[in-house]
Amino acid sequence: MALSSPEQIAASQKAGLDAFFGLTGKVFEGVEKLVALNLQVVKSTLAESRESLTKAPGTAEPQQWFTLQAGFTAPLAEKSLAYTRQLFDIASTTQAEVAQLAQTHCERYNA
């Protein structure tokens, strides 16, 4: 078993810290994107709800009310699918970046 010099130990510790902060940075970038996506969804949902609710007092007939409700709920499936796609994109991109950083660190460690 070979003893490491202080320079080798310092270099190893620096590499470990660099890897840690690199991984942490990528994870926080993913979280930041996720928060931005969720804020966008909340803003658009509130705006659409307000628009629909301002139309509600003008409905006098039950048929108008049901038509208004159908117009509000119909695009929900499409919006949910778009949200899921964006969420998956953020998660898969973050996972790929973290995996790449981990692989690079392992290759440096084994070299």
C-alpha positions as CSV (number, residue, x, y, z in Angstrom):
1,M,0.0,0.0,0.0
2,A,1.5,3.3,-1.1
3,L,1.2,6.4,1.1
4,S,-0.2,9.4,-0.6
5,S,1.6,12.7,-0.5
6,P,-0.1,15.8,1.0
7,E,-0.4,17.2,-2.6
8,Q,-2.2,14.0,-3.7
9,I,-4.5,14.1,-0.7
10,A,-5.3,17.8,-1.4
11,A,-5.9,17.1,-5.1
12,S,-8.2,14.2,-4.2
13,Q,-10.2,16.3,-1.7
14,K,-10.5,19.1,-4.3
15,A,-11.7,16.7,-6.9
16,G,-14.3,15.4,-4.5
17,L,-15.5,18.9,-3.6
18,D,-15.7,19.9,-7.2
19,A,-17.7,16.8,-8.0
20,F,-20.0,17.4,-5.1
21,F,-20.7,21.1,-6.0
22,G,-21.1,20.2,-9.7
23,L,-23.7,17.6,-8.8
24,T,-25.4,19.9,-6.4
25,G,-25.5,22.7,-9.0
26,K,-27.1,20.4,-11.5
27,V,-29.7,19.2,-9.1
28,F,-30.6,22.8,-8.1
29,E,-30.8,23.8,-11.8
30,G,-33.4,21.1,-12.2
31,V,-35.3,22.2,-9.1
32,E,-35.2,25.8,-10.4
33,K,-36.7,24.7,-13.7
34,L,-39.4,22.7,-11.9
35,V,-40.3,25.7,-9.7
36,A,-40.5,27.9,-12.8
37,L,-42.8,25.3,-14.5
38,N,-45.1,25.1,-11.5
39,L,-45.3,28.9,-11.2
40,Q,-46.2,29.1,-14.9
41,V,-48.9,26.6,-14.4
42,V,-50.4,28.3,-11.4
43,K,-50.4,31.7,-13.1
44,S,-52.1,30.4,-16.2
45,T,-54.6,28.4,-14.2
46,L,-55.5,31.5,-12.1
47,A,-55.9,33.6,-15.2
48,E,-58.1,31.0,-16.9
49,S,-60.2,30.6,-13.7
50,R,-60.7,34.3,-13.4
51,E,-61.8,34.5,-17.0
52,S,-64.3,31.7,-16.6
53,L,-65.6,33.0,-13.4
54,T,-66.2,36.5,-14.9
55,K,-68.4,34.8,-17.5
56,A,-70.4,32.8,-14.9
57,P,-72.7,35.6,-13.7
58,G,-73.9,36.2,-17.2
59,T,-75.4,32.7,-17.5
60,A,-79.1,32.6,-17.0
61,E,-79.9,29.2,-18.3
62,P,-78.6,25.9,-17.0
63,Q,-77.5,24.9,-20.5
64,Q,-75.3,28.0,-20.7
65,W,-73.7,27.1,-17.3
66,F,-72.9,23.5,-18.5
67,T,-71.5,24.9,-21.8
68,L,-69.3,27.3,-19.8
69,Q,-68.1,24.5,-17.5
70,A,-67.4,22.2,-20.5
71,G,-65.3,25.0,-22.1
72,F,-63.3,25.3,-19.0
73,T,-62.7,21.6,-18.3
74,A,-62.2,20.4,-21.9
75,P,-58.6,21.6,-22.3
76,L,-57.5,20.1,-18.9
77,A,-56.3,16.8,-20.4
78,E,-54.2,18.5,-23.0
79,K,-52.7,20.8,-20.4
80,S,-52.0,18.0,-18.0
81,L,-50.2,16.1,-20.8
82,A,-48.1,19.1,-21.7
83,Y,-47.2,19.6,-18.0
84,T,-46.2,15.9,-17.7
85,R,-44.1,16.2,-20.8
86,Q,-42.3,19.3,-19.5
87,L,-41.8,17.7,-16.1
88,F,-40.4,14.5,-17.7
89,D,-38.1,16.6,-19.8
90,I,-36.7,18.5,-16.8
91,A,-36.3,15.3,-14.8
92,S,-34.6,13.4,-17.7
93,T,-32.3,16.3,-18.5
94,T,-31.3,16.7,-14.9
95,Q,-30.7,12.9,-14.5
96,A,-28.5,12.8,-17.7
97,E,-26.4,15.8,-16.5
98,V,-25.9,14.2,-13.0
99,A,-25.0,10.9,-14.5
100,Q,-22.5,12.5,-16.9
101,L,-20.9,14.4,-14.0
102,A,-20.8,11.2,-11.9
103,Q,-19.3,9.2,-14.7
104,T,-16.6,11.9,-15.3
105,H,-15.7,11.9,-11.6
106,C,-15.5,8.1,-11.6
107,E,-13.2,8.1,-14.7
108,R,-10.9,10.7,-13.0
109,Y,-10.9,8.7,-9.8
110,N,-10.0,5.5,-11.6
111,A,-7.3,7.1,-13.8
